[in-house]
Amino acid sequence: MQADGVALWPFYGEGDHDLGHRDLQLIWEELNRRHAVVFVHPIREYDTTRAAIDLIMTDTIRKYPNCKVSCLAVEAASPTLPHVLR
């Protein structure tokens, strides 16, 4: 595969697991190894905000520093993030 990056939905599986869920760690390990750009595409309003908070709270961003994550439209909710992350 010669792709520079991937597009992911904000959640997967029967339980609608967020991107930081332990069941998705093997995917993150491979994306990190490839220095991939990860674009999170929303399904519903605020999905990317949910994904961004999850990726921060589960330390996924820190665990896989070679991944460059882009969340579309998360800036719309950014004023509320400090309050939510407390």
Backbone as CSV, one residue per row, in Angstrom:
resi,resn,N_x,N_y,N_z,CA_x,CA_y,CA_z,C_x,C_y,C_z
1,MET,0.844,-1.178,0.000,0.000,0.000,0.000,0.888,1.239,0.000
2,GLN,0.652,2.140,-0.906,1.460,3.342,-1.024,0.702,4.604,-0.612
3,ALA,-0.356,4.452,0.149,-1.151,5.599,0.569,-0.382,6.444,1.583
4,ASP,-0.604,7.756,1.548,0.007,8.651,2.516,-0.809,8.723,3.804
5,GLY,-2.070,8.323,3.723,-2.936,8.415,4.888,-4.215,7.639,4.693
6,VAL,-5.069,7.738,5.706,-6.345,7.033,5.690,-7.441,7.945,6.210
7,ALA,-8.665,7.627,5.840,-9.840,8.295,6.404,-10.552,7.284,7.290
8,LEU,-10.880,7.697,8.487,-11.575,6.831,9.436,-12.873,7.478,9.883
9,TRP,-13.864,6.636,10.183,-15.072,7.119,10.844,-14.712,7.351,12.311
10,PRO,-15.503,8.087,13.054,-15.163,8.365,14.450,-15.371,7.179,15.398
11,PHE,-16.073,6.135,14.956,-16.277,4.956,15.798,-16.554,3.747,14.924
12,TYR,-16.269,2.560,15.496,-16.354,1.304,14.752,-16.893,0.181,15.626
13,GLY,-17.383,-0.862,14.971,-17.751,-2.100,15.639,-19.168,-2.125,16.161
14,GLU,-19.531,-3.281,16.673,-20.882,-3.479,17.197,-21.172,-2.559,18.379
15,GLY,-20.159,-2.250,19.145,-20.347,-1.378,20.304,-20.074,0.080,20.027
16,ASP,-19.958,0.444,18.746,-19.587,1.817,18.383,-18.364,2.275,19.170
17,HIS,-17.290,1.484,19.094,-16.070,1.806,19.822,-15.438,3.075,19.263
18,ASP,-15.089,3.971,20.166,-14.379,5.175,19.763,-12.988,4.806,19.274
19,LEU,-12.345,5.720,18.573,-11.052,5.432,17.944,-9.942,5.082,18.935
20,GLY,-10.065,5.494,20.168,-9.060,5.166,21.164,-9.293,3.845,21.883
21,HIS,-10.317,3.124,21.491,-10.653,1.859,22.151,-9.543,0.832,21.967
22,ARG,-9.343,-0.008,22.968,-8.251,-1.004,22.932,-8.367,-1.963,21.748
23,ASP,-9.567,-2.223,21.261,-9.729,-3.131,20.116,-9.140,-2.553,18.828
24,LEU,-8.880,-1.266,18.801,-8.346,-0.628,17.599,-6.851,-0.328,17.704
25,GLN,-6.211,-0.767,18.773,-4.800,-0.436,19.000,-3.871,-1.006,17.932
26,LEU,-4.167,-2.200,17.416,-3.314,-2.760,16.351,-3.334,-1.887,15.102
27,ILE,-4.483,-1.310,14.826,-4.587,-0.401,13.677,-3.715,0.828,13.919
28,TRP,-3.792,1.394,15.125,-2.981,2.568,15.448,-1.495,2.252,15.400
29,GLU,-1.121,1.063,15.849,0.291,0.677,15.797,0.805,0.663,14.359
30,GLU,0.004,0.122,13.459,0.421,0.069,12.053,0.434,1.464,11.431
31,LEU,-0.565,2.262,11.726,-0.591,3.633,11.206,0.605,4.425,11.726
32,ASN,0.948,4.224,12.984,2.105,4.899,13.571,3.398,4.456,12.891
33,ARG,3.509,3.154,12.634,4.707,2.636,11.960,4.877,3.261,10.582
34,ARG,3.765,3.528,9.927,3.795,4.097,8.574,3.823,5.628,8.557
35,HIS,3.823,6.260,9.726,3.789,7.725,9.800,2.590,8.268,9.022
36,ALA,1.445,7.674,9.226,0.251,7.988,8.436,-0.432,9.285,8.872
37,VAL,-1.059,9.908,7.909,-1.995,10.997,8.168,-3.363,10.341,8.325
38,VAL,-4.051,10.654,9.431,-5.350,10.056,9.727,-6.400,11.158,9.705
39,PHE,-7.316,11.056,8.779,-8.398,12.023,8.654,-9.654,11.403,9.259
40,VAL,-10.209,12.039,10.286,-11.428,11.552,10.920,-12.608,12.267,10.294
41,HIS,-13.459,11.499,9.622,-14.609,12.060,8.915,-15.875,11.843,9.736
42,PRO,-16.640,12.896,9.975,-17.846,12.750,10.799,-18.973,12.013,10.079
43,ILE,-19.786,11.344,10.874,-21.022,10.738,10.384,-22.191,11.643,10.772
44,ARG,-22.131,12.111,12.020,-23.164,13.018,12.531,-22.470,14.260,13.101
45,GLU,-23.280,15.255,13.413,-22.759,16.478,14.012,-22.033,16.153,15.319
46,TYR,-20.920,16.751,15.541,-20.081,16.624,16.726,-19.349,15.292,16.837
47,ASP,-19.408,14.443,15.817,-18.663,13.183,15.851,-17.161,13.410,15.951
48,THR,-16.657,14.406,15.236,-15.213,14.624,15.284,-14.793,15.217,16.628
49,THR,-15.676,15.974,17.260,-15.381,16.474,18.600,-15.292,15.307,19.570
50,ARG,-16.245,14.397,19.468,-16.228,13.184,20.300,-14.938,12.404,20.061
51,ALA,-14.556,12.271,18.798,-13.332,11.531,18.459,-12.098,12.234,19.025
52,ALA,-12.036,13.542,18.886,-10.877,14.293,19.380,-10.740,14.136,20.893
53,ILE,-11.839,14.266,21.611,-11.805,14.113,23.066,-11.362,12.701,23.434
54,ASP,-11.887,11.703,22.738,-11.522,10.313,23.015,-10.032,10.076,22.754
55,LEU,-9.530,10.567,21.648,-8.118,10.364,21.314,-7.196,11.035,22.333
56,ILE,-7.644,12.146,22.901,-6.862,12.825,23.934,-6.979,12.070,25.262
57,MET,-8.187,11.747,25.674,-8.418,11.135,26.986,-7.852,9.719,27.098
58,THR,-7.759,9.000,25.988,-7.202,7.642,26.014,-5.699,7.631,25.746
59,ASP,-5.108,8.811,25.606,-3.675,8.971,25.318,-3.263,8.373,23.973
60,THR,-4.210,8.141,23.094,-3.892,7.589,21.775,-2.966,8.532,21.020
61,ILE,-3.202,9.817,21.123,-2.356,10.806,20.444,-0.911,10.695,20.938
62,ARG,-0.719,10.510,22.231,0.635,10.405,22.797,1.283,9.057,22.490
63,LYS,0.481,7.998,22.491,1.026,6.649,22.250,1.532,6.482,20.823
64,TYR,0.919,7.205,19.890,1.249,7.040,18.471,1.628,8.387,17.858
65,PRO,2.771,8.921,18.256,3.157,10.278,17.854,3.480,10.442,16.371
66,ASN,3.701,9.350,15.659,4.003,9.457,14.230,2.758,9.669,13.384
67,CYS,1.597,9.491,13.970,0.333,9.722,13.255,-0.019,11.204,13.344
68,LYS,-0.400,11.751,12.244,-0.886,13.124,12.194,-2.395,13.053,12.000
69,VAL,-3.148,13.455,13.028,-4.605,13.298,13.022,-5.263,14.627,12.680
70,SER,-6.209,14.560,11.750,-6.994,15.719,11.354,-8.465,15.405,11.577
71,CYS,-9.118,16.234,12.381,-10.547,16.057,12.667,-11.313,17.219,12.063
72,LEU,-12.092,16.950,11.064,-12.883,17.967,10.376,-13.889,18.606,11.319
73,ALA,-13.924,19.911,11.363,-14.928,20.714,12.063,-14.860,20.627,13.579
74,VAL,-13.782,20.095,14.139,-13.688,20.055,15.599,-13.535,21.456,16.183
75,GLU,-13.053,22.381,15.381,-12.873,23.737,15.884,-14.187,24.390,16.285
76,ALA,-15.299,23.925,15.751,-16.596,24.485,16.125,-16.894,24.241,17.603
77,ALA,-16.381,23.162,18.143,-16.617,22.839,19.548,-15.435,23.189,20.443
78,SER,-14.361,23.716,19.864,-13.144,23.945,20.645,-13.335,24.847,21.859
79,PRO,-14.235,25.837,21.845,-14.409,26.625,23.071,-14.909,25.795,24.253
80,THR,-15.579,24.688,23.983,-16.108,23.864,25.069,-15.125,22.803,25.537
81,LEU,-14.072,22.537,24.783,-13.155,21.450,25.129,-12.509,21.602,26.510
82,PRO,-11.993,22.759,26.892,-11.390,22.837,28.239,-12.359,22.437,29.342
83,HIS,-13.611,22.824,29.224,-14.616,22.489,30.232,-14.882,20.976,30.245
84,VAL,-14.979,20.379,29.080,-15.266,18.947,28.968,-14.092,18.111,29.449
85,LEU,-12.874,18.563,29.245,-11.685,17.783,29.556,-11.267,17.874,31.029
86,ARG,-11.921,18.677,31.825,-11.553,18.796,33.256,-11.812,17.552,34.021
